[in-house]
């Protein structure tokens, strides 16, 4: 929100398209019409537990933008039940380290 207030383009990346839409709508209502134009979404979701998803998101971003100035990663999992990612890594390691 603060970055958009300062004029930065902000891409909202979520695993779920519904959550992505809800997040953009919530931020838009706080920012107002003009600043809300700075909020962007790519046509692919971002599931940090899947390296395929991470690569697809990066590819879509590179096809849309010529540069990335700041990357803020705030998603993660903490002490989940033992499960593995699609790629076979322990979930916490896969999401918090490899996915980022």
Residue pairs with C-beta under 8 A, 6 or more apart in sequence:
1 27
1 30
1 31
3 10
3 70
4 10
4 27
4 31
4 35
4 36
4 38
4 39
5 31
5 35
7 35
7 38
8 38
8 69
8 70
9 38
9 40
10 27
10 38
10 39
10 40
11 40
11 41
11 42
11 61
12 20
12 23
12 24
12 27
12 39
12 40
12 41
13 20
13 41
13 42
13 45
13 46
13 57
14 20
14 23
14 45
14 46
15 45
15 46
15 47
15 48
16 45
17 45
20 41
20 45
21 41
24 39
24 41
27 36
27 39
28 36
28 39
31 38
31 39
42 57
42 60
42 61
42 64
43 60
44 53
44 56
44 57
44 60
45 53
45 57
46 53
46 54
46 57
47 53
47 54
48 54
48 75
48 76
48 94
48 95
48 99
48 100
49 85
49 86
49 91
49 94
49 95
49 99
50 85
50 86
50 87
50 99
51 85
51 86
51 87
51 98
51 99
52 86
52 87
54 99
61 68
73 100
75 95
76 95
76 96
76 100
77 91
77 92
77 95
77 96
78 92
79 92
80 91
80 92
82 90
82 91
83 90
83 91
84 90
84 91
84 94
85 91
85 94
85 95
85 98
85 99
87 94
87 98
89 98
